[in-house]
């Protein structure tokens, strides 16, 4: 067993009185890690699935879930993305109405679950999407004194307004500016300096926490992996601004085939989580596998034969697989009713160390 980080001696441990929703959520995450349990999460789980989508969200009870259809249980964690909120849109970049997202988040927390938000905002300098990397001046432009700073503060306002609208009893994990050590987003490694990235993250935290008083957010720093350990912390904004260390690692099938892809993924995950465990212990932080998956799940035993063995020895509080797109038949990361390998995900859900929501 990999050494479990010493959380009981830090601000995220059980010695801190549970007075706020954030305290309770942190305690819940800590308890999973301390017990050697890992909560399972799925992106957009209540909003749509492989072959269905919620249309009348105001009247829908939001009880449908691909994961529940297969396992009989909801995922313990549900993820959503705020991309589009910055422009005042009614739906996010994947077509999920923000009203539906709010209702789903509230309902999932009422069931005893956990909600996490990522954010793929548009490019504030060029007008392109989050993947528009045509300029390396974007982050600089939104910082204090930059030409887009005022516009960007309105974006932060709209994102904060949404999280505030969830209600005082709905703590969330917020994971902004993720995969920052790749260069496919406008806040990525080759698009800004280390200092500029840190200022972007801190500015976001300060506005939400100090200016808006949104103190029930659990903040996750999640670079893409696998990367060198020293690179992981190169843009770390500081302990005050982070509660969870995360990483995003996906499995991709190359020319060497499915079996080798599984071996490679397992090696990458174990190497990254081993390094992160040391960093989490040193900085007294929780840790998670914030995004992962194998698109289309061609492996018949991916859940029990690849994913679970790769993560079982590490004190990660949760693992989240990406979404099941209802409008892209091959773009799914969780099993669905009728999928040929669904039995393996059900077996995964029945493992003692994997947590689903029995409600």
C-alpha positions in Angstrom: 0.0 0.0 0.0 1.3 3.4 -0.9 1.8 5.7 2.1 -1.4 7.6 2.9 -0.8 11.3 3.3 -0.8 12.7 6.8 -4.1 14.7 6.5 -5.0 14.4 10.2 -2.4 17.0 11.1 -3.4 19.6 8.6 -6.3 21.9 7.8 -8.1 19.2 5.9 -8.1 16.7 8.7 -10.7 15.5 11.2 -9.4 17.7 14.0 -10.9 20.8 12.4 -14.5 21.4 13.7 -17.1 20.8 10.9 -18.8 24.1 11.1 -19.3 24.9 7.4 -20.5 23.0 4.3 -16.9 23.2 3.0 -15.6 21.6 6.2 -18.1 18.8 5.8 -17.2 18.2 2.2 -13.5 18.2 3.0 -14.1 15.8 5.8 -16.1 13.5 3.5 -13.2 13.5 1.0 -10.7 12.9 3.7 -12.7 10.0 5.1 -12.7 8.3 1.7 -8.9 8.6 1.4 -8.3 7.6 5.0 -10.4 4.4 4.6 -8.7 3.5 1.3 -12.0 4.2 -0.6 -12.3 6.1 -3.9 -15.5 7.8 -4.9 -16.5 7.4 -8.5 -17.6 10.4 -10.6 -19.1 10.9 -14.0 -19.3 14.1 -16.1 -22.8 15.5 -16.9 -24.4 12.3 -15.5 -27.9 13.6 -14.7 -28.2 15.9 -17.8 -28.0 13.3 -20.6 -26.7 9.9 -21.5 -25.5 7.9 -24.4 -29.0 7.8 -26.1 -31.1 10.2 -24.1 -31.2 13.9 -23.0 -33.2 15.8 -20.5 -35.4 18.3 -22.4 -38.0 19.6 -19.9 -35.6 20.1 -17.1 -38.0 22.2 -15.0 -40.4 19.3 -14.6 -38.0 16.4 -15.0 -37.2 14.7 -11.6 -33.6 14.1 -12.9 -33.6 10.5 -11.9 -32.2 9.1 -15.1 -28.5 8.2 -15.2 -26.5 5.9 -17.5 -24.4 4.9 -14.5 -27.5 4.1 -12.5 -29.1 2.2 -15.4 -26.0 -0.1 -15.4 -25.1 -0.3 -11.7 -28.3 0.4 -9.9 -26.5 3.3 -8.2 -25.7 6.9 -8.9 -22.1 8.0 -9.2 -20.9 9.5 -5.9 -19.5 12.5 -7.8 -21.1 14.4 -10.7 -19.1 16.9 -12.8 -20.3 19.9 -14.8 -18.6 22.5 -16.9 -19.3 26.3 -16.7 -18.1 27.1 -20.2 -20.5 29.7 -21.7 -21.5 31.2 -18.4 -18.9 34.0 -18.9 -20.9 35.2 -21.9 -24.3 35.1 -20.2 -25.4 32.1 -22.3 -28.4 30.0 -21.2 -26.5 26.7 -22.0 -22.9 25.6 -21.6 -20.5 24.7 -24.3 -22.0 21.1 -24.4 -25.6 22.3 -24.6 -26.5 21.8 -20.9 -28.9 24.6 -19.7 -27.5 26.3 -16.7 -30.9 26.0 -15.0 -30.7 22.2 -15.5 -27.2 22.2 -14.1 -28.2 24.1 -11.0 -31.1 21.8 -10.4 -29.0 18.7 -11.0 -26.2 19.9 -8.7 -28.7 20.7 -5.9 -30.5 17.3 -6.3 -27.2 15.4 -6.3 -26.0 17.1 -3.1 -29.4 16.4 -1.5 -28.9 12.7 -2.3 -25.6 12.8 -0.5 -23.4 13.2 -3.5 -20.5 15.6 -4.4 -20.5 18.1 -7.3 -17.4 19.4 -9.1 -17.1 22.1 -11.7 -14.6 22.7 -14.4 -14.6 25.8 -16.7 -13.7 26.1 -20.3 -14.2 29.8 -20.9 -13.9 31.5 -24.3 -10.7 33.3 -25.3 -11.3 36.8 -23.9 -8.7 38.4 -26.2 -9.4 36.8 -29.6 -13.1 35.8 -29.2 -12.3 32.2 -30.0 -13.0 29.2 -27.8 -10.9 27.9 -24.9 -8.8 25.9 -27.3 -7.8 29.1 -29.3 -4.1 29.3 -28.7 -3.4 31.8 -31.5 -2.0 34.4 -29.0 0.3 34.1 -26.0 -0.9 37.4 -24.6 -4.4 36.3 -23.4 -3.6 35.6 -19.7 -1.5 38.8 -19.5 -4.5 40.7 -21.0 -6.9 39.7 -18.2 -4.6 40.4 -15.3 -4.7 43.7 -13.4 -3.7 46.4 -15.8 -4.4 44.3 -18.9 -6.6 45.5 -21.7 -9.2 42.8 -21.0 -9.1 42.9 -17.2 -12.5 44.7 -16.9 -14.2 42.3 -19.3 -12.7 39.3 -17.5 -13.9 40.5 -14.1 -17.4 40.5 -15.5 -16.7 36.8 -16.6 -15.6 36.0 -13.0 -18.8 37.8 -11.7 -21.1 35.6 -13.9 -19.3 32.4 -12.8 -19.5 33.4 -9.2 -23.1 34.4 -9.5 -23.9 30.9 -10.8 -22.1 29.1 -8.0 -23.7 31.4 -5.4 -27.1 30.6 -6.9 -26.7 26.9 -5.9 -27.4 27.9 -2.4 -25.5 28.1 0.9 -25.9 24.4 1.6 -24.3 23.2 -1.6 -20.5 23.1 -1.3 -18.7 22.3 -4.6 -15.3 21.4 -5.8 -14.1 24.0 -8.3 -11.3 23.1 -10.8 -10.4 26.2 -12.8 -7.5 26.6 -15.2 -7.0 22.8 -15.5 -4.5 21.0 -17.7 -2.3 24.0 -17.5 0.9 22.2 -18.3 -0.2 21.3 -21.7 -0.6 24.0 -24.4 -4.0 23.4 -25.8 -5.9 26.0 -23.7 -5.2 29.7 -23.7 -3.9 29.5 -20.1 -1.5 26.6 -21.0 2.2 26.3 -20.5 3.4 27.9 -23.8 0.8 30.6 -23.6 1.8 32.4 -20.4 4.6 32.5 -17.9 4.6 30.7 -14.6 3.9 34.0 -12.7 1.1 35.0 -15.1 -0.7 31.6 -14.6 -0.3 31.9 -10.8 -1.7 35.4 -10.9 -4.7 34.2 -12.9 -5.5 31.4 -10.4 -5.0 33.6 -7.4 -7.1 36.4 -8.9 -9.9 33.9 -9.5 -9.6 32.6 -5.9 -9.4 36.1 -4.4 -12.5 37.3 -6.2 -14.6 34.3 -5.4 -13.4 34.0 -1.8 -12.7 37.5 -0.6 -14.8 39.7 -2.8 -17.8 37.4 -3.1 -17.6 35.5 0.2 -17.9 32.1 -1.5 -16.1 30.3 1.2 -17.7 26.9 0.7 -15.7 26.1 -2.4 -13.1 23.3 -2.3 -10.4 24.4 -4.8 -8.6 21.8 -7.0 -5.4 22.4 -8.9 -5.2 19.8 -11.7 -2.4 19.8 -14.3 -2.5 17.3 -17.1 -0.5 14.2 -16.6 1.7 12.3 -16.9 4.4 15.0 -16.3 7.6 15.2 -14.4 7.0 15.8 -10.6 9.0 19.0 -10.6 7.0 20.4 -13.5 3.7 19.6 -11.7 4.4 22.2 -9.0 6.0 24.8 -11.3 2.8 26.8 -11.6 1.3 25.9 -8.2 -0.4 29.1 -6.9 0.3 28.3 -3.2 -1.1 26.3 -0.4 -3.6 29.1 0.6 -5.4 28.7 -2.7 -5.6 25.0 -3.1 -7.4 22.2 -1.2 -7.0 19.2 -3.6 -4.1 18.2 -5.9 -5.6 16.6 -9.0 -4.5 15.4 -12.4 -6.1 14.5 -15.7 -4.8 11.4 -17.4 -6.7 9.5 -20.2 -6.0 6.2 -21.9 -5.4 6.4 -25.7 -5.2 3.4 -28.0 -2.3 3.7 -30.4 -0.8 1.6 -33.1 0.5 -0.9 -30.6 -3.0 -1.9 -29.7 -5.5 -2.1 -26.8 -3.5 -4.2 -24.4 -0.4 -2.0 -24.6 -2.6 1.0 -24.2 -3.8 -0.4 -20.9 -0.3 -1.1 -19.7 0.9 2.3 -20.7 -2.1 4.0 -19.0 -1.6 2.0 -15.8 2.1 2.9 -15.7 1.4 6.6 -16.3 -1.3 6.8 -13.6 0.8 4.9 -11.0 3.8 7.1 -11.7 1.9 10.3 -11.5 -0.1 9.4 -8.4 3.1 8.2 -6.6 4.7 11.6 -7.2 1.5 13.4 -6.2 1.2 11.5 -3.0 4.5 12.8 -1.9 3.5 16.4 -2.8 0.1 16.0 -1.2 1.7 14.9 2.0 4.3 17.7 2.0 1.6 20.3 1.4 -1.1 18.7 3.5 -3.6 18.4 0.7 -6.2 15.9 -0.6 -5.6 14.3 -4.0 -7.8 13.0 -6.8 -7.8 11.7 -10.4 -9.8 14.6 -11.7 -10.4 13.4 -15.2 -9.8 10.0 -16.8 -11.3 7.5 -19.2 -11.0 5.4 -22.4 -13.3 6.7 -25.1 -15.8 4.1 -26.2 -14.4 1.6 -23.7 -13.3 -1.1 -26.2 -11.7 -3.1 -23.4 -14.1 -5.7 -21.9 -12.4 -5.4 -18.5 -11.3 -1.8 -18.4 -13.0 -1.0 -15.1 -11.8 -4.0 -13.0 -8.7 -4.9 -15.0 -7.2 -1.5 -15.9 -8.7 1.5 -13.9 -9.2 0.0 -10.5 -5.7 -1.8 -10.3 -4.1 1.5 -11.4 -5.6 3.6 -8.6 -6.3 1.1 -5.7 -3.1 1.7 -3.8 -3.3 5.5 -3.7 -5.2 7.8 -1.3 -7.2 9.6 -4.0 -10.6 10.8 -2.7 -12.3 10.5 -6.1 -11.9 9.5 -9.7 -14.0 11.1 -12.5 -14.6 9.7 -16.0 -15.7 12.0 -18.7 -19.1 12.3 -20.3 -21.5 10.2 -22.4 -22.4 12.5 -25.3 -25.9 11.9 -26.5 -25.2 13.4 -29.9 -21.8 11.7 -30.6 -22.4 7.9 -30.5 -18.7 6.9 -30.0 -18.0 9.6 -27.4 -18.7 7.9 -24.1 -16.6 7.1 -21.0 -19.1 5.2 -18.8 -21.1 2.2 -19.6 -24.8 2.5 -20.6 -27.7 0.1 -20.7 -27.2 -2.2 -23.6 -23.5 -1.6 -23.9 -21.6 -4.9 -24.5 -19.1 -4.4 -21.6 -21.6 -3.0 -19.1 -21.1 -6.0 -16.8 -17.6 -4.9 -16.0 -18.6 -1.5 -14.8 -21.3 -3.1 -12.6 -18.6 -5.3 -11.1 -16.4 -2.2 -10.6 -19.3 -0.6 -8.7 -19.6 -3.6 -6.3 -15.9 -3.4 -5.2 -15.5 -2.6 -1.5 -13.0 0.2 -2.2 -15.1 2.0 -4.8 -17.9 4.3 -3.6 -21.1 4.9 -5.5 -24.3 6.6 -4.2 -26.9 4.1 -3.0 -29.8 6.5 -3.3 
